Structure formats: structure tokens, C-alpha cells
Amino acid sequence: MSSTERSLPRFSLGVTGVSAATVAALLVTAPIPLGVALLGGALLAVGLAWRREGALALGAGTLFTAVVLAGIDGRSTGWLLAASVPALLAWTSSRHAVELARQMGGGATLRVELVRTVSTVTALVAGGAVGYLLQRTVTGGESPLALALLLVAVVAFTVALWR
């Protein structure tokens, strides 16, 4: 069986689809960014069907552009960071699905996909949390203690998961 005949892993496909749909759902009140997000989701689907990295990057870039357009419309920094997480997750999970299909086919183990997804989400949330904490500290907003505790909990959960 050639690498082009192998099926894509279902879990990674599901994560990609849910992530793209989450970006669109977060933009439902902004018509232009919503349209751009839907286009990005369609481009991701085409990239997955063709198994082309360039098409996947174009789809994910379009999703991220939708988030930036919503930010130009005046969304808060916290919202932008939160909306960026599923946009980036869609990109990494779609790339991972194509790579797994090349290496293992659709029979990729769920554990491999789960570890990749959890570690990616953890890195994205931790990076977003640090960015948010820095933004709140620099602008002199309210105390970000709750977010700092959330970051500690995410790191502790990740360490526990790896053991």
C-alpha cells in the first residue's frame, strides 16, 4: 500500500475539524472574520484531502487571519489569545494527521495522537497564558493570580500525564 493510499488518522482529523469549527464559532458575531474562518476551514479540508503541506498552511493561515481581523474590530487581548489556540491547533493536528498517514496509515495508535494533542494544547495554553500575564502586568490591569494558578495546574497535569 503506497503512502497516498493510506487513510488519515480519525482522531487527528476530528481535532482539526473541531478546532476549525471552534474558531468559526468564536467569530459568529463578526460576519467578515466568520467568512474568512469558514474559508480557512474549507482550505484545511482541501489540504487534508490532497495531503499537501502548502494547502494546510494556507488553510491555517486563513484561520489565523480571521482571528486577526476580529482583533482589528476591537476584541480583547485575552479573546485573541484564546481564539488563536484552536487556529494553531488546527494547523498542527492537520500536519500531524498527514505525517502519521505517511508513516503509519489510518491505524495510528490513539495514544500517539492523544499525546501529541495534549502536549500541543498544553504548549499553546501555556504560551497564551504567559503572553496574557505579561500583557496584564504591563498594562497594569487587575491581578492575574488566577491565571498564574491555572498555568501551574496545566503544567502539573502535563507532568502527571507523562509519568
Secondary structure, 3 states (H helix, E strand, C coil): CCCCCCCCCHHHHHHHHHHHHHHHHHCCCCHHHHHHHHHHHHHHHHHHHHCCHHHHHHHHHHHHHHHHHHHHCCCCHHHHHHHHHHHHHHHHHHHHHHHHHHHCHHHCCHHHHHHHHHHHHHHHHHHHHHHHHHHHHHHCCCCCHHHHHHHHHHHHHHHHHHC
